[in-house]
Amino acid sequence: MTQRHPANVTVPDVVGLPFHVGRDTASAAGVALASTNPDGPPIGALAWPGLFYITSQQPAAGTVMRQWDSVVVEIKAYDAAK
């Protein structure tokens, strides 16, 4: 039996993007976004409803990792009053 290994992919830069755009960018690159709290709700649940922006990511853009591994992001709600 032949073993299969996931491909290597390059982490995109998602910092500064609206969450929904960053999620789509990450998915197109072959990685998934995740919350800083592995025991908490999924990042998608934290970013809904409303408009949230990605403020940081780990690992950094340009890092090579296995396909569909997680990129941990922090998000912040958009404040229209600013």
Backbone as XML, in Angstrom:
<?xml version="1.0"?>
<chain id="A" units="angstrom">
  <residue number="1" name="MET">
    <atom name="N" x="0.839" y="-1.177" z="0.000"/>
    <atom name="CA" x="0.000" y="0.000" z="0.000"/>
    <atom name="C" x="0.889" y="1.247" z="0.000"/>
  </residue>
  <residue number="2" name="THR">
    <atom name="N" x="0.521" y="2.205" z="-0.822"/>
    <atom name="CA" x="1.276" y="3.440" z="-0.929"/>
    <atom name="C" x="0.758" y="4.447" z="0.085"/>
  </residue>
  <residue number="3" name="GLN">
    <atom name="N" x="1.684" y="5.060" z="0.814"/>
    <atom name="CA" x="1.287" y="6.096" z="1.766"/>
    <atom name="C" x="1.230" y="7.441" z="1.053"/>
  </residue>
  <residue number="4" name="ARG">
    <atom name="N" x="0.242" y="8.213" z="1.423"/>
    <atom name="CA" x="0.117" y="9.562" z="0.868"/>
    <atom name="C" x="0.432" y="10.569" z="1.950"/>
  </residue>
  <residue number="5" name="HIS">
    <atom name="N" x="1.106" y="11.617" z="1.547"/>
    <atom name="CA" x="1.452" y="12.699" z="2.466"/>
    <atom name="C" x="0.884" y="13.992" z="1.908"/>
  </residue>
  <residue number="6" name="PRO">
    <atom name="N" x="0.387" y="14.869" z="2.792"/>
    <atom name="CA" x="-0.137" y="16.137" z="2.287"/>
    <atom name="C" x="0.962" y="16.969" z="1.639"/>
  </residue>
  <residue number="7" name="ALA">
    <atom name="N" x="0.560" y="17.747" z="0.683"/>
    <atom name="CA" x="1.500" y="18.619" z="-0.013"/>
    <atom name="C" x="1.940" y="19.761" z="0.904"/>
  </residue>
  <residue number="8" name="ASN">
    <atom name="N" x="3.059" y="20.354" z="0.579"/>
    <atom name="CA" x="3.496" y="21.570" z="1.266"/>
    <atom name="C" x="2.850" y="22.763" z="0.572"/>
  </residue>
  <residue number="9" name="VAL">
    <atom name="N" x="2.437" y="23.742" z="1.360"/>
    <atom name="CA" x="1.840" y="24.977" z="0.835"/>
    <atom name="C" x="2.489" y="26.163" z="1.529"/>
  </residue>
  <residue number="10" name="THR">
    <atom name="N" x="2.351" y="27.330" z="0.947"/>
    <atom name="CA" x="2.900" y="28.555" z="1.519"/>
    <atom name="C" x="1.773" y="29.362" z="2.158"/>
  </residue>
  <residue number="11" name="VAL">
    <atom name="N" x="2.008" y="29.785" z="3.388"/>
    <atom name="CA" x="1.010" y="30.551" z="4.131"/>
    <atom name="C" x="0.864" y="31.941" z="3.502"/>
  </residue>
  <residue number="12" name="PRO">
    <atom name="N" x="-0.373" y="32.344" z="3.191"/>
    <atom name="CA" x="-0.584" y="33.688" z="2.644"/>
    <atom name="C" x="-0.622" y="34.731" z="3.756"/>
  </residue>
  <residue number="13" name="ASP">
    <atom name="N" x="-0.492" y="35.996" z="3.375"/>
    <atom name="CA" x="-0.613" y="37.099" z="4.321"/>
    <atom name="C" x="-2.090" y="37.471" z="4.418"/>
  </residue>
  <residue number="14" name="VAL">
    <atom name="N" x="-2.695" y="37.249" z="5.592"/>
    <atom name="CA" x="-4.113" y="37.579" z="5.779"/>
    <atom name="C" x="-4.319" y="38.718" z="6.770"/>
  </residue>
  <residue number="15" name="VAL">
    <atom name="N" x="-3.243" y="39.233" z="7.363"/>
    <atom name="CA" x="-3.354" y="40.321" z="8.336"/>
    <atom name="C" x="-3.880" y="41.581" z="7.643"/>
  </residue>
  <residue number="16" name="GLY">
    <atom name="N" x="-4.874" y="42.197" z="8.269"/>
    <atom name="CA" x="-5.474" y="43.411" z="7.737"/>
    <atom name="C" x="-6.683" y="43.159" z="6.859"/>
  </residue>
  <residue number="17" name="LEU">
    <atom name="N" x="-6.924" y="41.919" z="6.515"/>
    <atom name="CA" x="-8.068" y="41.595" z="5.673"/>
    <atom name="C" x="-9.331" y="41.407" z="6.507"/>
  </residue>
  <residue number="18" name="PRO">
    <atom name="N" x="-10.492" y="41.706" z="5.919"/>
    <atom name="CA" x="-11.724" y="41.308" z="6.593"/>
    <atom name="C" x="-11.704" y="39.785" z="6.763"/>
  </residue>
  <residue number="19" name="PHE">
    <atom name="N" x="-12.270" y="39.292" z="7.846"/>
    <atom name="CA" x="-12.196" y="37.858" z="8.131"/>
    <atom name="C" x="-12.678" y="37.006" z="6.964"/>
  </residue>
  <residue number="20" name="HIS">
    <atom name="N" x="-13.810" y="37.358" z="6.365"/>
    <atom name="CA" x="-14.347" y="36.518" z="5.300"/>
    <atom name="C" x="-13.424" y="36.478" z="4.078"/>
  </residue>
  <residue number="21" name="VAL">
    <atom name="N" x="-12.723" y="37.549" z="3.811"/>
    <atom name="CA" x="-11.762" y="37.576" z="2.701"/>
    <atom name="C" x="-10.519" y="36.755" z="3.077"/>
  </residue>
  <residue number="22" name="GLY">
    <atom name="N" x="-10.032" y="36.923" z="4.306"/>
    <atom name="CA" x="-8.879" y="36.151" z="4.775"/>
    <atom name="C" x="-9.146" y="34.660" z="4.789"/>
  </residue>
  <residue number="23" name="ARG">
    <atom name="N" x="-10.354" y="34.289" z="5.196"/>
    <atom name="CA" x="-10.731" y="32.869" z="5.208"/>
    <atom name="C" x="-10.688" y="32.296" z="3.796"/>
  </residue>
  <residue number="24" name="ASP">
    <atom name="N" x="-11.227" y="33.038" z="2.823"/>
    <atom name="CA" x="-11.225" y="32.572" z="1.434"/>
    <atom name="C" x="-9.805" y="32.535" z="0.869"/>
  </residue>
  <residue number="25" name="THR">
    <atom name="N" x="-8.984" y="33.522" z="1.233"/>
    <atom name="CA" x="-7.585" y="33.561" z="0.785"/>
    <atom name="C" x="-6.815" y="32.370" z="1.347"/>
  </residue>
  <residue number="26" name="ALA">
    <atom name="N" x="-7.014" y="32.095" z="2.629"/>
    <atom name="CA" x="-6.343" y="30.961" z="3.269"/>
    <atom name="C" x="-6.777" y="29.646" z="2.633"/>
  </residue>
  <residue number="27" name="SER">
    <atom name="N" x="-8.060" y="29.504" z="2.408"/>
    <atom name="CA" x="-8.580" y="28.273" z="1.814"/>
    <atom name="C" x="-8.018" y="28.058" z="0.412"/>
  </residue>
  <residue number="28" name="ALA">
    <atom name="N" x="-7.953" y="29.122" z="-0.383"/>
    <atom name="CA" x="-7.400" y="29.014" z="-1.734"/>
    <atom name="C" x="-5.925" y="28.606" z="-1.706"/>
  </residue>
  <residue number="29" name="ALA">
    <atom name="N" x="-5.214" y="28.989" z="-0.635"/>
    <atom name="CA" x="-3.796" y="28.639" z="-0.487"/>
    <atom name="C" x="-3.615" y="27.241" z="0.102"/>
  </residue>
  <residue number="30" name="GLY">
    <atom name="N" x="-4.692" y="26.655" z="0.622"/>
    <atom name="CA" x="-4.598" y="25.299" z="1.171"/>
    <atom name="C" x="-4.346" y="25.229" z="2.660"/>
  </residue>
  <residue number="31" name="VAL">
    <atom name="N" x="-4.685" y="26.294" z="3.395"/>
    <atom name="CA" x="-4.565" y="26.272" z="4.859"/>
    <atom name="C" x="-5.902" y="26.679" z="5.461"/>
  </residue>
  <residue number="32" name="ALA">
    <atom name="N" x="-6.065" y="26.419" z="6.749"/>
    <atom name="CA" x="-7.296" y="26.766" z="7.445"/>
    <atom name="C" x="-6.997" y="27.781" z="8.542"/>
  </residue>
  <residue number="33" name="LEU">
    <atom name="N" x="-7.920" y="28.689" z="8.787"/>
    <atom name="CA" x="-7.758" y="29.650" z="9.872"/>
    <atom name="C" x="-8.303" y="29.055" z="11.159"/>
  </residue>
  <residue number="34" name="ALA">
    <atom name="N" x="-7.653" y="29.376" z="12.269"/>
    <atom name="CA" x="-8.054" y="28.850" z="13.571"/>
    <atom name="C" x="-7.945" y="29.945" z="14.622"/>
  </residue>
  <residue number="35" name="SER">
    <atom name="N" x="-8.686" y="29.751" z="15.696"/>
    <atom name="CA" x="-8.693" y="30.675" z="16.829"/>
    <atom name="C" x="-7.455" y="30.470" z="17.695"/>
  </residue>
  <residue number="36" name="THR">
    <atom name="N" x="-7.116" y="31.496" z="18.470"/>
    <atom name="CA" x="-5.998" y="31.376" z="19.415"/>
    <atom name="C" x="-6.343" y="30.446" z="20.567"/>
  </residue>
  <residue number="37" name="ASN">
    <atom name="N" x="-7.630" y="30.184" z="20.798"/>
    <atom name="CA" x="-8.068" y="29.312" z="21.878"/>
    <atom name="C" x="-8.513" y="27.966" z="21.299"/>
  </residue>
  <residue number="38" name="PRO">
    <atom name="N" x="-7.651" y="26.950" z="21.370"/>
    <atom name="CA" x="-8.007" y="25.659" z="20.765"/>
    <atom name="C" x="-9.198" y="24.977" z="21.443"/>
  </residue>
  <residue number="39" name="ASP">
    <atom name="N" x="-9.525" y="25.385" z="22.663"/>
    <atom name="CA" x="-10.653" y="24.785" z="23.374"/>
    <atom name="C" x="-11.939" y="25.591" z="23.218"/>
  </residue>
  <residue number="40" name="GLY">
    <atom name="N" x="-11.854" y="26.730" z="22.545"/>
    <atom name="CA" x="-13.016" y="27.597" z="22.383"/>
    <atom name="C" x="-13.771" y="27.299" z="21.098"/>
  </residue>
  <residue number="41" name="PRO">
    <atom name="N" x="-14.710" y="28.170" z="20.782"/>
    <atom name="CA" x="-15.490" y="27.979" z="19.553"/>
    <atom name="C" x="-14.616" y="28.169" z="18.313"/>
  </residue>
  <residue number="42" name="PRO">
    <atom name="N" x="-15.052" y="27.640" z="17.181"/>
    <atom name="CA" x="-14.308" y="27.833" z="15.934"/>
    <atom name="C" x="-14.209" y="29.319" z="15.578"/>
  </residue>
  <residue number="43" name="ILE">
    <atom name="N" x="-13.163" y="29.672" z="14.870"/>
    <atom name="CA" x="-12.937" y="31.070" z="14.506"/>
    <atom name="C" x="-14.101" y="31.636" z="13.694"/>
  </residue>
  <residue number="44" name="GLY">
    <atom name="N" x="-14.717" y="30.826" z="12.858"/>
    <atom name="CA" x="-15.856" y="31.295" z="12.070"/>
    <atom name="C" x="-17.023" y="31.714" z="12.943"/>
  </residue>
  <residue number="45" name="ALA">
    <atom name="N" x="-17.223" y="31.026" z="14.061"/>
    <atom name="CA" x="-18.305" y="31.384" z="14.982"/>
    <atom name="C" x="-17.991" y="32.684" z="15.712"/>
  </residue>
  <residue number="46" name="LEU">
    <atom name="N" x="-16.712" y="32.943" z="15.965"/>
    <atom name="CA" x="-16.317" y="34.174" z="16.647"/>
    <atom name="C" x="-16.439" y="35.403" z="15.739"/>
  </residue>
  <residue number="47" name="ALA">
    <atom name="N" x="-16.355" y="35.171" z="14.445"/>
    <atom name="CA" x="-16.368" y="36.272" z="13.481"/>
    <atom name="C" x="-17.739" y="36.481" z="12.854"/>
  </residue>
  <residue number="48" name="TRP">
    <atom name="N" x="-18.768" y="35.989" z="13.516"/>
    <atom name="CA" x="-20.109" y="36.134" z="12.966"/>
    <atom name="C" x="-21.078" y="36.398" z="14.078"/>
  </residue>
  <residue number="49" name="PRO">
    <atom name="N" x="-22.052" y="37.238" z="13.943"/>
    <atom name="CA" x="-22.264" y="38.129" z="12.795"/>
    <atom name="C" x="-21.420" y="39.386" z="12.941"/>
  </residue>
  <residue number="50" name="GLY">
    <atom name="N" x="-21.331" y="40.133" z="11.895"/>
    <atom name="CA" x="-20.606" y="41.390" z="11.937"/>
    <atom name="C" x="-19.415" y="41.396" z="11.012"/>
  </residue>
  <residue number="51" name="LEU">
    <atom name="N" x="-18.664" y="42.476" z="11.070"/>
    <atom name="CA" x="-17.477" y="42.649" z="10.251"/>
    <atom name="C" x="-16.263" y="42.613" z="11.167"/>
  </residue>
  <residue number="52" name="PHE">
    <atom name="N" x="-15.398" y="41.655" z="10.950"/>
    <atom name="CA" x="-14.188" y="41.478" z="11.747"/>
    <atom name="C" x="-12.974" y="41.520" z="10.839"/>
  </residue>
  <residue number="53" name="TYR">
    <atom name="N" x="-11.883" y="42.078" z="11.375"/>
    <atom name="CA" x="-10.619" y="42.130" z="10.641"/>
    <atom name="C" x="-9.585" y="41.270" z="11.335"/>
  </residue>
  <residue number="54" name="ILE">
    <atom name="N" x="-8.701" y="40.676" z="10.541"/>
    <atom name="CA" x="-7.611" y="39.855" z="11.082"/>
    <atom name="C" x="-6.487" y="40.792" z="11.498"/>
  </residue>
  <residue number="55" name="THR">
    <atom name="N" x="-6.064" y="40.699" z="12.776"/>
    <atom name="CA" x="-5.044" y="41.605" z="13.304"/>
    <atom name="C" x="-3.672" y="40.946" z="13.447"/>
  </residue>
  <residue number="56" name="SER">
    <atom name="N" x="-3.616" y="39.628" z="13.487"/>
    <atom name="CA" x="-2.323" y="38.940" z="13.548"/>
    <atom name="C" x="-2.497" y="37.508" z="13.077"/>
  </residue>
  <residue number="57" name="GLN">
    <atom name="N" x="-1.385" y="36.892" z="12.717"/>
    <atom name="CA" x="-1.410" y="35.496" z="12.289"/>
    <atom name="C" x="-0.132" y="34.809" z="12.724"/>
  </residue>
  <residue number="58" name="GLN">
    <atom name="N" x="-0.256" y="33.499" z="12.930"/>
    <atom name="CA" x="0.894" y="32.667" z="13.286"/>
    <atom name="C" x="0.702" y="31.300" z="12.666"/>
  </residue>
  <residue number="59" name="PRO">
    <atom name="N" x="1.546" y="30.784" z="11.830"/>
    <atom name="CA" x="2.844" y="31.328" z="11.448"/>
    <atom name="C" x="2.716" y="32.486" z="10.456"/>
  </residue>
  <residue number="60" name="ALA">
    <atom name="N" x="3.820" y="33.153" z="10.266"/>
    <atom name="CA" x="3.873" y="34.327" z="9.402"/>
    <atom name="C" x="3.678" y="33.956" z="7.939"/>
  </residue>
  <residue number="61" name="ALA">
    <atom name="N" x="3.278" y="34.950" z="7.171"/>
    <atom name="CA" x="3.150" y="34.772" z="5.721"/>
    <atom name="C" x="4.489" y="34.322" z="5.143"/>
  </residue>
  <residue number="62" name="GLY">
    <atom name="N" x="4.419" y="33.425" z="4.186"/>
    <atom name="CA" x="5.627" y="32.911" z="3.545"/>
    <atom name="C" x="6.140" y="31.622" z="4.151"/>
  </residue>
  <residue number="63" name="THR">
    <atom name="N" x="5.624" y="31.246" z="5.322"/>
    <atom name="CA" x="6.019" y="29.988" z="5.959"/>
    <atom name="C" x="5.492" y="28.819" z="5.141"/>
  </residue>
  <residue number="64" name="VAL">
    <atom name="N" x="6.289" y="27.784" z="4.995"/>
    <atom name="CA" x="5.856" y="26.575" z="4.302"/>
    <atom name="C" x="5.365" y="25.584" z="5.347"/>
  </residue>
  <residue number="65" name="MET">
    <atom name="N" x="4.160" y="25.052" z="5.116"/>
    <atom name="CA" x="3.585" y="24.081" z="6.051"/>
    <atom name="C" x="2.798" y="23.038" z="5.268"/>
  </residue>
  <residue number="66" name="ARG">
    <atom name="N" x="2.309" y="22.034" z="5.967"/>
    <atom name="CA" x="1.521" y="20.983" z="5.331"/>
    <atom name="C" x="0.140" y="21.515" z="4.954"/>
  </residue>
  <residue number="67" name="GLN">
    <atom name="N" x="-0.342" y="21.053" z="3.820"/>
    <atom name="CA" x="-1.658" y="21.455" z="3.350"/>
    <atom name="C" x="-2.723" y="21.161" z="4.402"/>
  </residue>
  <residue number="68" name="TRP">
    <atom name="N" x="-3.591" y="22.125" z="4.618"/>
    <atom name="CA" x="-4.733" y="22.101" z="5.539"/>
    <atom name="C" x="-4.354" y="22.150" z="7.003"/>
  </residue>
  <residue number="69" name="ASP">
    <atom name="N" x="-3.066" y="22.460" z="7.308"/>
    <atom name="CA" x="-2.713" y="22.779" z="8.682"/>
    <atom name="C" x="-3.320" y="24.140" z="9.019"/>
  </residue>
  <residue number="70" name="SER">
    <atom name="N" x="-3.327" y="24.483" z="10.302"/>
    <atom name="CA" x="-3.994" y="25.700" z="10.768"/>
    <atom name="C" x="-3.055" y="26.885" z="10.903"/>
  </residue>
  <residue number="71" name="VAL">
    <atom name="N" x="-3.568" y="28.031" z="10.509"/>
    <atom name="CA" x="-2.934" y="29.323" z="10.752"/>
    <atom name="C" x="-3.767" y="29.996" z="11.842"/>
  </residue>
  <residue number="72" name="VAL">
    <atom name="N" x="-3.152" y="30.277" z="12.973"/>
    <atom name="CA" x="-3.865" y="30.877" z="14.101"/>
    <atom name="C" x="-3.941" y="32.384" z="13.878"/>
  </residue>
  <residue number="73" name="VAL">
    <atom name="N" x="-5.154" y="32.914" z="13.985"/>
    <atom name="CA" x="-5.356" y="34.346" z="13.761"/>
    <atom name="C" x="-6.087" y="34.972" z="14.943"/>
  </residue>
  <residue number="74" name="GLU">
    <atom name="N" x="-5.819" y="36.257" z="15.134"/>
    <atom name="CA" x="-6.596" y="37.067" z="16.071"/>
    <atom name="C" x="-7.445" y="37.996" z="15.235"/>
  </residue>
  <residue number="75" name="ILE">
    <atom name="N" x="-8.659" y="38.253" z="15.712"/>
    <atom name="CA" x="-9.575" y="39.115" z="14.979"/>
    <atom name="C" x="-10.088" y="40.221" z="15.882"/>
  </residue>
  <residue number="76" name="LYS">
    <atom name="N" x="-10.527" y="41.300" z="15.241"/>
    <atom name="CA" x="-11.092" y="42.427" z="15.975"/>
    <atom name="C" x="-12.307" y="42.926" z="15.208"/>
  </residue>
  <residue number="77" name="ALA">
    <atom name="N" x="-13.374" y="43.220" z="15.949"/>
    <atom name="CA" x="-14.590" y="43.737" z="15.325"/>
    <atom name="C" x="-14.336" y="45.113" z="14.744"/>
  </residue>
  <residue number="78" name="TYR">
    <atom name="N" x="-14.910" y="45.366" z="13.600"/>
    <atom name="CA" x="-14.841" y="46.683" z="12.957"/>
    <atom name="C" x="-15.676" y="47.655" z="13.778"/>
  </residue>
  <residue number="79" name="ASP">
    <atom name="N" x="-15.115" y="48.807" z="14.044"/>
    <atom name="CA" x="-15.817" y="49.835" z="14.811"/>
    <atom name="C" x="-16.108" y="51.004" z="13.867"/>
  </residue>
  <residue number="80" name="ALA">
    <atom name="N" x="-17.347" y="51.125" z="13.442"/>
    <atom name="CA" x="-17.738" y="52.168" z="12.506"/>
    <atom name="C" x="-17.633" y="53.563" z="13.109"/>
  </residue>
  <residue number="81" name="ALA">
    <atom name="N" x="-17.569" y="53.658" z="14.423"/>
    <atom name="CA" x="-17.508" y="54.956" z="15.089"/>
    <atom name="C" x="-16.138" y="55.611" z="14.993"/>
  </residue>
  <residue number="82" name="LYS">
    <atom name="N" x="-15.127" y="54.871" z="14.607"/>
    <atom name="CA" x="-13.763" y="55.425" z="14.547"/>
    <atom name="C" x="-13.562" y="56.309" z="13.358"/>
  </residue>
</chain>
